[in-house]
Amino acid sequence: MNEAIQTIMTRRSVRKYFDQPIGEDQVQWMLRAAMNAPSAGNEQPWEFVVITDKDNLSKVPEFHPYSKMLLGATVAILVVADPTKVKYEEELQQLWIQDCSAATQNILLAAHSLGLGAVWLAVYPDPPRLNGMRKLFGIPEELVPFSIVSLGYPVELKQATDRFDNTRIHREIW
């Protein structure tokens, strides 16, 4: 099994971290990975907010009920969509959702490959989460806070689980 497949197969959501700083070079690699995600028409409709301030991280659970792990995170990366960058006709205007999903997944894979733990926290489409992120981090109204990735050095290493299920595969027709 090659290194890329190994990273994909062993990545797991990690919610508990050691109180150890993450280097700026590691943050840059995760952002580079995010920006190398595929996007419709290569529009790259994403922006990123790197958050290290513990006070700000501690405020997120006030409006995001599933984000308590941010209290122990060293860094978080907020993925923000810019829907105005999508150039397609109206019925395809929501492609930014797929693009930002790919960028978020790349952050998770890069974090794992760097020996970090991470978990994807959905922000979009929940109004209290969207409004809370906009207010807390000064996100302009025309942009969409999409997801936030909690990051840190993992307290525990989770075992890989093979989630392959042959019954979900259909060939040629359903």
SVG drawing of the C-alpha trace seen along z (x, -y; Angstrom):
<svg xmlns="http://www.w3.org/2000/svg" viewBox="-31 -42 39 49">
<polyline fill="none" stroke="black" stroke-width="0.4" points="0.0,0.0 1.4,-3.4 1.8,-6.4 -1.3,-8.3 -3.6,-5.2 -2.1,-4.6 -2.9,-8.1 -6.5,-7.9 -7.1,-4.5 -5.7,-5.4 -7.1,-8.9 -9.6,-9.1 -11.4,-12.0 -9.3,-13.1 -10.9,-15.2 -8.4,-15.2 -5.0,-16.9 -1.8,-17.5 -1.1,-21.1 1.8,-21.3 2.1,-24.0 1.8,-23.3 4.5,-24.8 3.8,-27.5 5.4,-25.2 2.8,-22.5 0.0,-25.1 1.4,-26.2 1.4,-22.6 -2.2,-22.1 -3.2,-25.3 -1.2,-24.3 -3.0,-21.0 -6.4,-22.7 -5.6,-25.1 -4.6,-22.1 -8.0,-20.5 -10.0,-20.2 -12.6,-22.9 -15.2,-23.4 -13.7,-25.4 -10.6,-25.8 -12.4,-28.7 -11.0,-27.9 -13.8,-29.7 -12.2,-29.4 -10.6,-31.5 -9.1,-30.4 -8.9,-31.8 -6.1,-30.3 -7.2,-30.6 -4.7,-30.1 -6.3,-32.5 -7.6,-30.3 -10.2,-32.9 -11.8,-32.9 -11.6,-29.1 -13.4,-28.9 -16.3,-31.0 -17.2,-28.7 -19.0,-26.1 -21.4,-28.9 -23.1,-28.6 -21.7,-25.3 -22.9,-22.5 -20.5,-19.9 -17.3,-21.9 -16.0,-21.3 -12.8,-19.8 -11.8,-23.3 -11.1,-24.0 -8.1,-21.7 -7.0,-22.5 -3.8,-24.3 -5.0,-25.6 -8.2,-25.6 -8.7,-26.4 -12.0,-27.9 -12.8,-27.2 -14.8,-30.1 -16.5,-30.0 -16.7,-32.9 -19.8,-32.0 -19.1,-35.0 -16.1,-33.2 -18.4,-30.6 -18.7,-31.4 -21.3,-28.8 -25.0,-29.4 -27.5,-29.7 -28.3,-26.0 -24.6,-25.2 -24.0,-28.1 -23.8,-25.7 -20.6,-23.9 -18.6,-25.8 -20.0,-23.3 -18.2,-20.5 -15.1,-22.6 -14.9,-23.5 -15.6,-19.9 -12.6,-18.8 -10.4,-21.5 -11.5,-20.5 -10.8,-16.8 -7.3,-17.8 -6.6,-19.6 -7.6,-16.5 -5.4,-14.3 -2.4,-16.7 -2.8,-16.9 -2.8,-13.1 0.3,-12.8 2.0,-15.4 1.3,-13.4 -1.5,-15.7 -5.0,-14.9 -8.0,-16.7 -11.7,-16.7 -14.1,-18.3 -16.8,-20.4 -19.7,-21.4 -20.7,-25.1 -22.8,-25.4 -25.8,-25.3 -26.7,-25.8 -27.8,-29.5 -26.7,-29.8 -23.2,-28.4 -23.0,-30.6 -24.0,-33.7 -21.7,-32.9 -18.7,-32.4 -19.4,-35.5 -19.7,-37.6 -16.8,-36.1 -14.3,-36.1 -15.5,-39.2 -16.5,-37.2 -18.2,-39.5 -21.9,-38.7 -21.4,-37.7 -19.0,-34.9 -20.0,-31.6 -18.2,-30.0 -18.3,-26.4 -16.4,-24.2 -13.8,-24.5 -11.1,-21.9 -9.9,-21.4 -6.2,-20.5 -3.6,-19.3 -1.2,-16.6 -3.4,-13.5 -3.6,-12.2 -4.5,-8.8 -3.9,-7.1 -7.1,-5.6 -6.9,-2.2 -7.7,-2.1 -11.1,-0.6 -11.7,0.8 -15.1,-0.7 -15.3,1.0 -18.7,2.4 -19.1,4.3 -23.0,4.2 -22.9,0.5 -21.3,1.0 -23.4,1.2 -22.0,1.9 -23.4,0.5 -27.0,0.3 -28.5,0.1"/>
</svg>
